[in-house]
Amino acid sequence: MRWRMMILLVLGLLGGVAALAFVSPLLAYGTFGSVLCQVASAGPLDKRAEKGDPDAQAMMAGYSFTGECGADDPQKGRSYAEAAAAHGHRDGLFWLALYKARGVGGPKDREGAIATNESLIKKGDIRGARNLAKLHMLGRKGATEAYYYLRLADFLSHEHDLNTRTLRKASLDEAFKLEAQLDRSEIAGVEARLRAWWRAHGAKAAH
């Protein structure tokens, strides 16, 4: 019980959306997540999202997609994702890509999901590359495109937080498995594309 009170005290000191932005990656972890949801579902976050706060919009988009914290309106969540993405918010782009790819809160839009993930990649976000790898595995181009984006994910893993390191390791493991399905010419083609991408975008994505 003491640790719960300490968490709520920290949230109070940080204040509103700033607090939730600080700890939101931990929402998935059981009781700790339920404590945070008590704060998120109290109303201020949704009100800030309605007033145009991109951080709050991105967080509400995520809650509405997963059904966390009592957010159960996927159409509203999708609109929040669109609004946050329009501000170039990385989490907004991430959630919007998922809404489009899975047809949640609106029509399924595979091409739109691809374009949104490409925008996320240009911001140096590893999640965009991983999302595209998954999309292409389900599409016609298959293993070669998925391999390219999994390898590209390694280029985007310059951030040193635990989540990025975990995604980088998963991407490299998956790329290694896919590589066994490709011939030398396909691998060489991917290597050439990666070098071209780095020349065009690498320096910007690394900041």
Secondary structure by P-SEA (a helix, b strand, c coil): caaaaaaaaaaaaaccaaaaaaccccccccaaaaaaaaaaaccaaaaaaaaccaaaaaaaaaaaaacccccccaaaaaaaaaaaaaaccaaaaaaaaaaaaacccccccaaaaaaaaaaaaaaccaaaaaaaaaaaaaccccaaaaaaaaaaaaaacccccaaaaaaaaaaaaaaaaaaaaccaaaaaaaaaaaaaaaacccccccc
